[in-house]
Amino acid sequence: MKHKKTLKLYNYWNELRGDNPAPKRSALDPQLISNLLGDLFILERKSPVNYAFRLAGTRLCSAYGRELREQSFPHFWSECDRESMETLLYSITEDAAAAVVGIQAQSAAGNSLPLEMILLPLFQDNGKLTRVLGGLVPLESAYWIGVDPLMRQSVRSLRLIWPDKHPVTPDIPKKAIAAHPPFGHARATRTAVNLRVIEGGLSTKRSKNTLS
């Protein structure tokens, strides 16, 4: 993790989950991460390959020049990267893996900007793992952000962090397998994308926050 905001969000999520694979969505306390809210988003899993924005921070909407709520998350990527992201999100919502994604974005005027995105699983109160907490931050300062909207983006690196010390092979849809092998095997089919699997381990600490 290269950006301090990415690390702060991961540490908050990791503390909040305690000995569980992921925390509950209702356990999030916006006041404890108030300086991150503009860069955060939450995705809803509607099907194994359909994920939509439930909400998105103001800085994100400004960077993309539009409201992101209810928009399809996979549609922000090219066809090749879309299958990568669908596979990644499937691993997150099936096996509670966390992920860090390196991104190269292009603006409408042709400006380029490296970004770092983190994706973290969240349980609903009904026990279903159908929400993903995300954060997206630029790795370089860009005076044009908010004026020249981001239009295209590509994946430069993928890293998975598993909730225990034993990575597993998720049951990935056939469509995704055709283009990418299971992430648990720590392989990537595109030389431009660097894939790493990190054995995260469960935190032994529990958050003192109460569920809302």
Order of alpha helices (4+ residues) and beta strands (2+ residues): alpha-beta-beta-alpha-alpha-beta-beta-beta-beta-alpha-beta
